Amino acid sequence: MLKISIARGATFACALLLAIAGSPSAHGQALPTATIHGGEAQVGGGVTYGKPDFGQDWIGGITAFGDYDLFPHIGVEANAHFATLHTPQDLGEETYEAGPRVSFRKYRFELYGKAQIGYGRFVVQEVDGTYNAGKANASSYMYSFGGGLDYHASRRITVRVFDLEYQDWPNFANHGLTPVLGTIGVAYRFR
């Protein structure tokens, strides 16, 4: 059975159906066994911990993410990391990024890699206000490389087993910043 996502467009679906129905040789053919996976999307969230590349402590928070598959193995991903909930030194990071994603699926497991660009904020959280508490002390454009493993628990639910991401903030202060973040989570998949 050939599945075509609504996002691909009703015009394409109608043209394809007319081509198949109008072809004399199509009536004697077996049903196709492959499916088109393009047009799938998922939106989810998770828990993030990371090594911030300043001080000796780990920081943590939450992440929101979304994926959209343009083709069976190629898509895009967007992330928003808020590593500002667990900050032993009252210094956190927020990043907003998007970019291409390549994935390989085997049974219920999906291994993926990604390269993203975006914007990062270094946030001071001290409650006494010494360093402009709650405000971005510095910001920079940033890029990241990473990958992970998703497990498709059901038709609609995906478990993000792990997502690792190496970030580079080249314009942060004088020497840049290179945090590493890890995320686990869950997502809802749309077809």
C-alpha positions in Angstrom: 0.0 0.0 0.0 1.4 3.4 -1.0 1.2 5.9 1.8 1.5 9.6 0.9 1.4 12.2 3.6 -1.1 15.0 3.4 1.8 17.4 3.8 3.1 16.3 0.3 0.0 17.9 -1.2 -3.3 16.8 -2.6 -2.3 17.7 -6.1 0.6 15.3 -6.1 -1.7 12.5 -4.8 -4.4 13.1 -7.4 -1.9 13.2 -10.2 -0.3 9.9 -9.0 -3.7 8.2 -8.7 -4.7 9.3 -12.2 -1.4 8.0 -13.6 -1.7 4.6 -11.9 -5.4 4.2 -12.7 -5.0 5.4 -16.4 -2.0 3.1 -17.1 -3.1 -0.2 -18.8 -0.2 -2.1 -17.5 -1.0 -1.1 -13.9 -4.0 -3.4 -13.6 -2.0 -6.6 -13.8 0.7 -5.6 -11.3 1.1 -6.8 -7.7 0.6 -4.4 -4.9 3.7 -2.5 -3.9 5.4 -3.7 -0.7 7.3 -0.5 0.1 6.0 2.6 1.7 7.1 6.2 1.4 8.2 7.5 4.8 8.7 11.2 3.7 6.4 13.7 5.3 6.5 12.2 8.8 7.0 14.6 11.8 7.4 14.3 15.5 7.4 16.8 18.4 8.7 16.0 21.8 10.6 17.0 24.9 13.1 15.6 27.3 15.6 16.0 30.1 19.0 17.4 29.3 22.3 17.3 31.1 25.6 18.7 29.9 29.2 19.7 30.5 29.1 23.4 30.0 32.8 24.1 29.3 33.1 26.4 32.3 33.6 25.5 35.9 33.7 21.8 37.0 29.9 21.1 37.4 27.3 19.6 35.2 24.2 21.6 34.3 20.7 20.3 33.4 17.3 21.3 32.2 14.8 20.5 29.6 14.7 20.3 25.8 12.0 20.7 23.2 12.6 19.1 19.8 10.9 18.6 16.5 11.8 16.5 13.4 10.4 16.5 9.9 11.4 13.9 7.3 11.4 15.3 3.8 12.5 12.0 2.3 12.9 8.5 3.7 16.4 9.1 5.3 16.7 12.9 5.1 15.0 15.5 7.1 15.4 18.5 9.4 15.5 18.9 13.2 15.0 21.9 15.5 16.0 22.0 19.2 15.5 24.4 22.1 17.7 23.5 25.1 17.1 25.2 28.4 20.0 24.0 30.6 19.0 26.4 33.4 17.2 24.2 36.0 20.2 22.4 37.6 23.1 24.9 37.8 25.3 24.5 40.8 27.3 27.7 40.0 24.1 29.6 39.0 25.3 29.8 35.4 23.1 28.2 32.7 22.8 28.0 28.9 19.9 28.2 26.4 20.3 27.3 22.8 17.9 27.5 19.8 19.1 25.6 16.7 18.0 23.9 13.5 19.5 22.0 10.6 19.6 18.8 8.5 19.2 15.3 9.9 20.1 11.9 8.3 18.5 8.8 9.7 18.7 5.0 9.3 15.8 2.8 10.6 16.0 -0.9 11.3 12.9 -2.5 12.9 11.8 -0.1 15.7 15.2 1.6 16.1 16.2 4.7 14.3 19.9 5.9 14.4 20.4 9.5 13.3 23.0 12.2 12.8 22.5 16.0 12.7 24.3 19.2 12.0 22.7 22.4 13.2 23.2 26.2 13.5 21.6 28.6 15.9 21.8 31.0 18.7 23.1 30.5 22.3 22.6 32.5 25.5 24.8 32.3 28.6 22.5 33.0 31.6 23.5 34.2 35.0 21.0 33.0 37.7 22.3 34.4 40.9 19.5 35.5 43.2 21.3 38.5 44.7 21.6 40.3 41.4 25.3 40.8 41.4 25.8 39.9 37.8 22.4 41.0 36.3 20.5 37.9 37.4 18.3 36.1 34.9 19.6 38.1 32.0 21.8 36.9 29.2 25.3 37.8 30.3 26.6 36.9 26.8 25.3 35.4 23.6 26.7 34.0 20.4 25.7 32.3 17.2 26.6 28.6 17.5 26.7 25.4 15.6 26.5 21.8 16.7 27.1 18.2 15.5 25.4 15.3 17.1 23.3 12.2 16.8 21.3 9.7 18.7 19.0 6.7 18.8 15.1 6.8 18.8 12.9 3.8 19.6 9.5 3.7 18.0 7.5 2.3 20.9 4.2 2.4 19.0 2.8 4.0 15.8 2.6 7.4 17.5 5.1 7.3 20.4 8.8 7.6 20.0 11.3 7.2 22.9 14.5 9.3 22.4 16.9 6.7 24.0 19.8 9.2 23.8 20.8 12.3 21.9 24.4 13.6 22.2 25.4 17.0 20.9 28.7 18.8 20.7 28.2 22.6 20.4 30.7 25.3 19.4 30.0 29.0 20.3 32.9 30.6 18.4 32.2 34.2 19.3 31.6 33.6 23.1 33.9 35.9 25.1 37.4 35.7 23.7 38.0 32.0 23.4 34.6 30.5 22.5 32.6 27.9 24.4 32.2 24.2 23.6 29.5 22.5 25.7 28.4 18.9 25.3 24.8 18.0 25.9 22.9 14.7 26.3 19.2 14.4 26.2 16.6 11.6 26.8 12.9 12.1 26.1 9.7 11.1 24.4 7.9 12.4 21.3 4.6 12.1 19.5 4.8 11.2 15.8 2.4 12.5 13.1 1.9 10.8 9.7 
